[in-house]
Amino acid sequence: MPQTNPLAALGAYMGAHGFAVDLTARDLKVTNAQVSECSGEVSYASDTITCRKRDDDGGRKWFFNSSGEPITEVERVADAALMIRSDLSGRAPAGGGQ
């Protein structure tokens, strides 16, 4: 079975939910076109997502944001999308915010 590019899968999911996406060979830029970075509504309107192995999780692949913080395992595309969408909208994820 051919392996799917996790960033491509995440990009397709985010694109289907109204976000602008730009996939390169190394990363995925996700932009919330509904907000302006200068509006003060959110800290930022876009983020660059990467995929790499996480040493403290047995070398499993994870998505990471541009700050280098882990998002979730690559198999959990919908969960990653929820967290990214939350970050780009200025709202805490449902059930997960403080």
KOLGUTOR-233185 format. One record per residue (C-alpha): residue in three letters; x, y, z. Coordinates in Angstrom, 2 decimals. Layout:
# KOLGUTOR-233185
r:ALA, c1:X, c2:Y, c3:Z
...
This chain:
# KOLGUTOR-233185
r:MET, c1:0.00, c2:0.00, c3:0.00
r:PRO, c1:1.51, c2:3.39, c3:-0.97
r:GLN, c1:2.14, c2:5.81, c3:1.86
r:THR, c1:0.31, c2:9.13, c3:1.81
r:ASN, c1:2.19, c2:12.37, c3:2.42
r:PRO, c1:0.87, c2:13.49, c3:5.85
r:LEU, c1:1.25, c2:17.18, c3:4.98
r:ALA, c1:-0.72, c2:16.66, c3:1.76
r:ALA, c1:-3.48, c2:14.90, c3:3.71
r:LEU, c1:-3.59, c2:17.72, c3:6.26
r:GLY, c1:-3.55, c2:20.32, c3:3.49
r:ALA, c1:-6.47, c2:18.66, c3:1.70
r:TYR, c1:-8.42, c2:18.54, c3:4.95
r:MET, c1:-7.70, c2:22.19, c3:5.81
r:GLY, c1:-8.45, c2:23.30, c3:2.24
r:ALA, c1:-11.81, c2:21.51, c3:2.34
r:HIS, c1:-12.62, c2:23.50, c3:5.48
r:GLY, c1:-11.99, c2:26.91, c3:3.92
r:PHE, c1:-8.33, c2:27.53, c3:4.72
r:ALA, c1:-5.80, c2:28.56, c3:2.09
r:VAL, c1:-2.95, c2:26.06, c3:1.91
r:ASP, c1:0.43, c2:26.08, c3:0.23
r:LEU, c1:2.21, c2:22.72, c3:0.20
r:THR, c1:5.92, c2:22.53, c3:-0.53
r:ALA, c1:8.30, c2:19.58, c3:-0.38
r:ARG, c1:9.21, c2:20.53, c3:3.22
r:ASP, c1:6.17, c2:22.14, c3:4.84
r:LEU, c1:2.56, c2:23.26, c3:4.66
r:LYS, c1:1.53, c2:26.88, c3:5.11
r:VAL, c1:-2.05, c2:27.19, c3:6.36
r:THR, c1:-3.76, c2:30.60, c3:6.23
r:ASN, c1:-7.09, c2:31.68, c3:7.68
r:ALA, c1:-8.32, c2:34.02, c3:4.95
r:GLN, c1:-11.16, c2:35.18, c3:7.22
r:VAL, c1:-8.88, c2:37.27, c3:9.45
r:SER, c1:-6.18, c2:39.82, c3:8.85
r:GLU, c1:-2.86, c2:39.51, c3:10.63
r:CYS, c1:-3.12, c2:43.23, c3:11.44
r:SER, c1:-6.68, c2:43.09, c3:12.76
r:GLY, c1:-5.77, c2:42.24, c3:16.35
r:GLU, c1:-8.37, c2:39.44, c3:16.26
r:VAL, c1:-5.75, c2:36.70, c3:16.47
r:SER, c1:-2.06, c2:36.47, c3:17.21
r:TYR, c1:-1.42, c2:35.30, c3:13.66
r:ALA, c1:-3.51, c2:34.36, c3:10.62
r:SER, c1:-1.17, c2:31.70, c3:9.23
r:ASP, c1:1.21, c2:29.03, c3:10.40
r:THR, c1:3.73, c2:26.77, c3:8.75
r:ILE, c1:3.35, c2:23.10, c3:9.65
r:THR, c1:6.10, c2:20.52, c3:9.35
r:CYS, c1:6.22, c2:16.77, c3:9.82
r:ARG, c1:9.06, c2:14.93, c3:11.50
r:LYS, c1:9.87, c2:12.13, c3:13.88
r:ARG, c1:9.40, c2:12.81, c3:17.56
r:ASP, c1:12.21, c2:11.25, c3:19.57
r:ASP, c1:10.28, c2:11.17, c3:22.85
r:ASP, c1:7.49, c2:9.16, c3:21.16
r:GLY, c1:9.59, c2:6.32, c3:19.83
r:GLY, c1:10.40, c2:8.08, c3:16.58
r:ARG, c1:6.78, c2:8.25, c3:15.42
r:LYS, c1:5.96, c2:11.05, c3:12.98
r:TRP, c1:4.17, c2:14.14, c3:14.32
r:PHE, c1:2.98, c2:17.47, c3:12.96
r:PHE, c1:4.77, c2:20.51, c3:14.42
r:ASN, c1:3.86, c2:24.20, c3:14.25
r:SER, c1:6.27, c2:26.96, c3:13.24
r:SER, c1:7.29, c2:27.44, c3:16.87
r:GLY, c1:8.50, c2:23.84, c3:16.93
r:GLU, c1:5.71, c2:22.72, c3:19.26
r:PRO, c1:4.22, c2:19.28, c3:18.58
r:ILE, c1:0.61, c2:19.26, c3:17.42
r:THR, c1:-0.32, c2:15.57, c3:17.17
r:GLU, c1:0.63, c2:12.32, c3:15.48
r:VAL, c1:0.32, c2:12.36, c3:11.68
r:GLU, c1:-2.40, c2:9.68, c3:11.79
r:ARG, c1:-4.68, c2:12.16, c3:13.60
r:VAL, c1:-5.30, c2:14.61, c3:10.75
r:ALA, c1:-8.72, c2:15.77, c3:12.01
r:ASP, c1:-7.30, c2:16.44, c3:15.49
r:ALA, c1:-4.36, c2:18.36, c3:14.02
r:ALA, c1:-6.75, c2:20.40, c3:11.87
r:LEU, c1:-8.87, c2:21.26, c3:14.91
r:MET, c1:-5.84, c2:22.51, c3:16.83
r:ILE, c1:-4.51, c2:24.51, c3:13.89
r:ARG, c1:-7.93, c2:25.99, c3:13.16
r:SER, c1:-8.22, c2:26.97, c3:16.81
r:ASP, c1:-4.80, c2:28.64, c3:16.78
r:LEU, c1:-5.64, c2:30.56, c3:13.62
r:SER, c1:-9.03, c2:31.70, c3:14.87
r:GLY, c1:-8.00, c2:32.79, c3:18.34
r:ARG, c1:-10.35, c2:30.31, c3:19.99
r:ALA, c1:-9.50, c2:27.39, c3:22.26
r:PRO, c1:-10.30, c2:23.93, c3:20.86
r:ALA, c1:-13.60, c2:22.47, c3:21.98
r:GLY, c1:-13.05, c2:20.49, c3:25.15
r:GLY, c1:-9.34, c2:21.22, c3:25.21
r:GLY, c1:-8.96, c2:24.88, c3:26.12
r:GLN, c1:-7.99, c2:26.28, c3:29.47
